[in-house]
Structure formats: structure tokens, C-alpha cells
Amino acid sequence: MSTTAFHIAARDGRARTGTLTLPRGEIRTPAFMPVGTAATVKAMLPGSVRATGADILLGNTYHLMLRPGAERMARLGGLHRFMNWDRPILTDSGGFQVMSLADLRKLTEEGVTFKSHVDGSTHHLSPERSMEIQRLLGSDIVMAFDECPALPATEEAVAASMRLSMRWAARSREAFGDRPGHMLFGIVQGGVTRELREESAAALRGIGFDGYAIGGLAVGEGQEAMFGVLDYTPGALPDDRPRYLMGVGKPDDIVGAVQRGVDMFDCVLPSRSGRTGQALTRRGQVNLRNARHAEDPRPLDPDCTCPTCTGYSRAYLHHVVKAGEIIASMLLTWHNLHYYQELMAGLRAAIAAGRLTEFAAAFDAERLAGDLPPV
């Protein structure tokens, strides 16, 4: 019997809720994965991340291969032991970061040679090396190595990039081999062009993956264009496999994507916002730097049960944000991650009850009403 399984428990329109079972634990879907770029979710302890309701974390192949190094991490017992997180971890392939962060890239059919943004050392990433690094890290869900073209790009450039990514997907599948208890996801590319997206999805179905991701979105094309792609792309993927929208996103992006059949998400937004004095709440975004909070004794969100909202006032949060205190990042990140997990739990319950349309309408109405009026 396989040690990995995806079970859909209920549907509401195109939305699905269920469980993705891995040896290290179950992932309730739709799921949001906090981003642990360098083997840490910034400003959070692993136990605190779990307490927010997270079932799985994301780690970054590019950052971890450069520092502390995949071979070193393997000698130290793998990523889970290294960062003290015993539940599932998904690692991206490194392709996006190579394109966006590395210096002096040279792209060929074989792979990408680049200089590290950390120390200038030269490295080579290919589908085979990406699979090897992710095996050394010990991640439970491995992403195929793909190329992310810099946007804006011509349709010809997007098409050439997508077809290169599909050839790399086949090599990733071959190099991944047979690893019981681990899953390999392919990544649909093709920009905002339906024919290219459908060609990419067909190529990935032909290769065969344990799950399928939709890449190359949330890179500046706007929500309307992203939803346009999501109106057809999930339906081009196998119904019995999980679907993961990479790098998304804002709470309203997630609700709209779930309505269109997406099961998994990741984004740096809740943790990054927490470190810049921004709180994400059911009433929208709240900037704790604003002077209006300086004497406000109320919690950030009176309906939120996170430690930040049950223990601290807006006035205190304003003070520690303005003073640059480390606890500001800790408290706001905890709240933001808690809010995201609460949103996912609400979506799962709404789908199970057949009430997703009503849930989304209430979500929109509450955000439209805006923050609490000043005291």
C-alpha cells in the first residue's frame, strides 16, 4: 500500500476539501504553507508555527544549497531534524530563485550556471542536481526543476521557456526515481496564454506526477489575469491529484483560487508583512505604524484567538513596531499566520457544508467594511 494518498472528502462547485496523507502527517486541504526560506519561518519557533494550524512548511532549495549546503544538511540528519519540524516539508526546485536572485546566469539545455548572491561562488543547477539536493534535504514533496522567464516577455519567449521546462520536467521525473513516501510535483507554465498552459498541462500529464503545481503567476500580471488562467488550468490537470498554486498569495487571491479548484498555497506575505508592522485581518490590512493606534487599548482583532490578539493591545503593538523591538515581528507574524490558517479552516468547513459562495460573500463584505473605527 502506498504511504502517500490524496483523498477528496467534499466538493462545492470546482472547490475541493480533503486530505493529503504523507508518512510525516496529514495535510488538510485547502492548505496554506508558511514559508521557511532558510530552514526557519522568520520570527517564529516551529512549535508556534504548528500552533497556528500549519500542517506543512515550505523550504527553499536555492537558499539551503548555498547556505548551509545540502550535503552538510544530510550529514546532520536532514532538514526536518535540522530545523526541529517533524511534519511534512515541501521544497521548491530553486528555479525561481536562480532567475530572480542569482548573478551572472548562463542558461543552457543542460541547466543553469550561476554565481551565488551570498558569496559569489559558482554553482550549477540542473533537473538532476535539483532532485539530488531535495533528496539530501529529505523533503516530503519535491518540485520539478523549471525555468521562470523574466516578465514581461514575448509569447515566443514564454513558449520556448515553457517547452524547456517540460523537457526538464521529464528529466526531473527520471532523476527522482522511485521514492516511497515522497511525492514529486510537476509545474504548469505558459504565462497567461491558454494554448501554452494547456500544452504544458498535457505534457505533464503525459509524464505523470504525484501532484501538479501552477507556476508563473502572482508575478505582476494582476488578479484578474491570474483568475483568468485559473478559470481553465486546474481543470486541465488530473482530478485525483493535489493542485498547488505557487507563491500565492493575498487572502482574496486564495479565496478566489480555492473557488477555482486549487488545493495548496504558499506565500511570504503573512511573515514578511509581520516584520514591517502590517497585520492581515478579516477587516483587511492594518498598519500598526499609524498614530491612530497609539492609545488604542483594543486588540488587533477582537474575534481572533491568537496570542497577539488575546494578550496585547493595538497601543502596545504600535509602540513595539515604532521602537523596532523584535517582539513586534514575533507578535505580528504569529497573528498573520494564525489568520491565514483560520481562513483555510473556514474555507474547508464552507466547502464541506456546501456554503462556499456564502462564505466568500461574507469574507468580501467584512473586508469591504474596513478596520475598526478609531477610538
N, C-alpha and C positions, 0 to 999 in steps of 0.2 A: 504494500500500500504506500502511496506517495505521502511524504511528510509535508507537502505543500498543497493547499487547496483553496479555491475561491468559491464561496457559496453566496448566492444572491437570495436573500430572505424575503424581500418585498420590492415592489416596483410602484412608481407613481408617474405616469407618463413615461418619459425617457429616463427618469431618475431611478437609481437603484440603491438599496441598502443591503449590507451583508457583512461577511467576514472573510478576511484573507488569513489563512492559517499557515504559520511557519513554525519550525521547531522551537524558536525562542518566544513564541507567543502569538496570540490572535490580534489582528488589526481590524478594528471596526470601521466599516466604510459607509458613507464617505469619510475619508480620513485627512487630517492635516498633519504634516510632518514638520516639526520645528527644525531649523537649520543649524547643525552643529559643524560649521565650516572646518575648524581646525581641531576636531575632537572635543569641542565644547560649545554648548549653547551659551553665548556670551551673557555674563552676569547671572547665570543660573547654575545651581547644583543639579546633577542628574536626577536625584530624588525629587527635587522641586519640579522639574520638567514633567516627570511621571505624575506628580500630584495634580498637575493641571489637567490631566486626562490624556496625555500623549501616549500612543501605543508604539510609535516608531519614530526614529530620528533620521535625518539626512546628514551624510558626511561628504566632504569634497575631495575627490581623488587628486585633483591638481595640487591643492594646498598640502594634503597629507604626504604626497610623494616627494614634495620639496622639503617639507619640514613636519615631522621628524624623519620621514623616509619610510617607504613601505617595508623594506627588508628589516629595518630596525623594529618597526611595529610588530612584525611577525615574530621576531625573536622575543619580544616582550609579551607575547600571548594574544596578539590581535587587537583590533580596535575596540571591541566590547570591553575586554579586561582593562585595556589601557585607559579608557575614559570612564570606567565604572558604570556602564549601561548594559544591563543583561537582557534587554528586549531587542526586537529587530532593528536593523540599521539598513537604509538604502544608501548606496554611494552612486553619485553621478560619474560620468565617464572621464571627465576632465576636458572634454572638447570645448565646451562653452568658455571655461576659464582661460584655456590656451588662446582662444581667439580674442578675448576681451582684456586679459591681464598681461600675458607674456610679451617679451620684447623680441624683435628680430626673428619673426616666424618664417619658416620655409615649409610650404605645403606641397606634398607630392602624393602620388597614388599610394605610396607606402605608408605615409603618416605625416606627422608634423614634428619638425625640429625647431626648438625654441630656446631662448635664454630666460632663466628664472628671474622673476621680478624681485626675488628675495636677495640673491647674491650674484646674479649674472652668470651662473653656471649653465652649461648647455645640456639639454635633455631631449629625448626623442620619445614621442608617444605615437603608438600605432594601435590598431584594434587588439593585436596580440599582447602588447605591453600593458594596455589598459585593463584587459582581462586578468593579466598576471598580478598587477598592482591590487586590483579589487579582491582577488583571491587571497593575497597576502594580508590585506586588511581584515578579511573574514566577513565581509558584508553579506547580509542575507538576501538583499535584492541588488543585482548588478545591472548597470545600464550599458547598453551597446555604445561603442565609440562612434561619435558622429562629428560632422563639421557644421559649425554655425556661421553662415556668411554674415559679414558686416552689412548692416542695413543703413540707408536704403541701397538696394541692389536691383539690377535689371532682372526681368523674368528669366532671361537666358542664364544669368549667373546663378539665380536661385535654383533653376532646373539642374544645372551642372553640379551644384553643391549637393542637392538632394540625391542625385544619382550616385555621386561619390559616397555619400553617407549610406546608401543602400548596399553598395559593394562592401563598405566597411562593416555593415550590419551582418552580412553573410560571414565575413571573416571573424567577427566577434562571436557569432554563434558557434563556429567551428572551434575557436580557441577556448571558449567557455567549457565545452565538453559536457560530460555527464557529472553533475554535482548534486546529488540528492540533498534535499533540504534547503537548496539555494535556488533563486529564480533569476532569469535573465529577461530584461525588458528591451524590446526594440523601440525606436523613436521615429515617429512620423515627422517628416519635414516637408517643405514645399511652399513656404511663405503664406500668402493669402490667396493663392490660385487653386481653385477647386480641382482642376485636372491634375496638377502636380501633387496635391495632397492625396488624391485618390490613387494615383500611380504609386506613391510612396507606401500607402497602406496596403495595396495589393502586393507589392514586393515583400513587405514584412510578413504578411500572411503566408506567402509562399515559402519563406524561410522557416517560420514557425517560432514563436516566442511564448514565454510563460505569462507575459503581460505586455501592454503596449502603452507607450507614452506619446504625448503630443508636444513636440518641441517647437522652438522658434516663434513663440507668441509672448505677449507681455514684454515686447522689446521696442515699444513706442508706436505700435500700429493703432492703438486706441481700442476701447472696449467694444465699440460697435463692430469693428473689423474682426476682433478676436471672436466675438459671439457668432459672427458670420461663418468663420471657419468651424466653430464648434457646432453649428447647426447641422453639418453633414459629416464631419470627420469621425466622431465616436461611432456613428452608425456604419462606418466602413471597416470597423475593427471587430474581431470575434466577440460575440455577446458574452461568452462564458469566461472571459479573461478580464482582469482589472485594467482600468484605463487611468492614466496618470497625466495630469496637465502640469508641465514643468514650470516652476518659477512663479506660480500664480497662487495667491495674489491678494488684492484688496478684498474685504468682506463681500462687497457686492459682486465682484468678479466670481468669487467662489459660489455664491448662491446661484448666479446665472449659469455657471458651468455645471453645477450639480443638476440643475433642471435639464441640461442638455446631455446628460449621461456620463459625466466624469466621476471617478471614484476616489482619486488621490490627488493631493496638492502639497506644495511646499512653497515657502516664501520667507525672505529675510525681514519682511516688513514689520511683523509684530516685535521682533527683538531689536531691530535697528531703530524703529520709532521709539521704543522704550529708552534707548540710550540718548535720544535727542529731545527728551521732555514731552513726547507725544503719547497720549493714551488713546487707544482704539476702543470705543464703547458702542453699545447698542444705539446710542444717540449720535454716533458719528465720531469724528476725531476731536480730541480736546488738547489744547496746547497749554501745558502747565506753566509755561514761562509767563503767560499773560497775567498782568497785575490784578485782574478781577478775582483771581483765586487767593490772593494774599491773606485775606481774613475770612475765608470761607471754611466753616467748621464741618461742612458736609463731606461725606465720602465721594470719591470719584463717580461711582455708580451705586446708588442706594440698593439696587436689586442684585448686585454682584456679590458672590460669596467668597471671592479670593481674599487672601490675607491682606492685600493692599487696601481693599475697599472695606474690610471688616475691622481694620486696625488703625487706619491713618486718614487724616483729613486732607482735603484739597490744599488747605493752607500749609500743611507740613510738606506735601509733595511739591508745592510751589517753592517753598524755602529750600529744600534739598536740591531741587533742579537748579535754582538760581545760584546756589552755593557750590555747585559742581561736586556734590557728595556722591560717593559710589553707591550708596543705598538708593539714590534716585533711579539709577539704571536697574538695580535689582527689583525694586518695587514695581516700576512701570513695565518692565519686561514680564514679570510674573503676571501682572494683571492682563497684559495684552495676550500672552499665550493662553491664560485661563479663558479670556473672552473668545478666542478662536476655537478652543476645544468645546466651549459651551455652544458656540454657533454650530459646530459639526454635530454635536449631540442633538441639538434642536432639529437640524436637517434630517438626521437619521430617524428620529421619532416621527417627524412630519411625513416622511416617505412611508414608514411602516403603517401610519394611520390613514394614508391616502389624503393628506391635508397639505401637501407641499405648496399648492397655489395660495392657500390662505396664509401659510407661514411666510412665504415670500412677500405677500402684500403687507403683512404686519411688520416685517423686517424693514421694508421700504418706508412705511408710514412713520415708524419710530425714528429712523434716521432723518427723514424729512422734517420732523418736528424740531430737531436740533437739540443742543445741550440744555441743561437746566438753566433757568434764568438766574442772573447774578443775585446774590443775597443783598 
